[in-house]
Amino acid sequence: MLQAAGLIVARTEGTRHLYAIETRGLEALRKWLDGFWDEALVSFKAAAEREAAKERQSR
């Protein structure tokens, strides 16, 4: 599964299976996670600001 996602590379040496991190795949994952968290934090901030505005209006 990790290999299919491009996150690792695997090779066989005799009876051993050797795995290594695929840096390009990891970089792509990092970019996706950064974008995900940026979007999530922006949404959270907007929701918190809406709730704060509602609370100020109800006082």
N, C-alpha and C positions, 0 to 999 in steps of 0.2 A: 504494500500500500504506500509506504513512504517512497519507495523507488518509483512507483507509477506517478506519484505527485511531484517527482523531480527534486525531492529533498535529500536523497541519499544516492550513492552509487554503490554497487555491489560487484564483487568479483570472487571467483573461486580459485583457490590455490590448493590443489590436492583435495584433501577432505575438509579443508577449512573454508568457511565463507567469511570474506572480509568486507566490511562496510565502512564507508566514509561519507562525511557530509558533503553535499553538492552545494557549493557556495552560491552559485547563481540561483538555485532554487530557494535557498535560505534568504537571499537578498530580495527575491520576489515576495516571499512570505512576509518579510519585515515591512516592505512597502505596503502590502495589503493590510497588515495589522496597524501600521501607523495611520493609514487612511480610515480604517474602521474606528480606531479610538478617537481620532480627530472628529469624525462625524458623530460618534456617540457622545463625546464631551460637549460638542456644540448643541446637540439636541437636549442633553441634560441641563445645560446652562439656560437654554430657552425655556424649558419647563419650569425650572426653579425661579426664573424671573417672572413668568406668568403667575405662579403661585404667590410670590411675594407681592406682586401688583394686586392680586385678588385680596390678599390679607390687608394690604394698606387701604383698599377701597372699603372694606367691611368695618373698619374702625370708626 
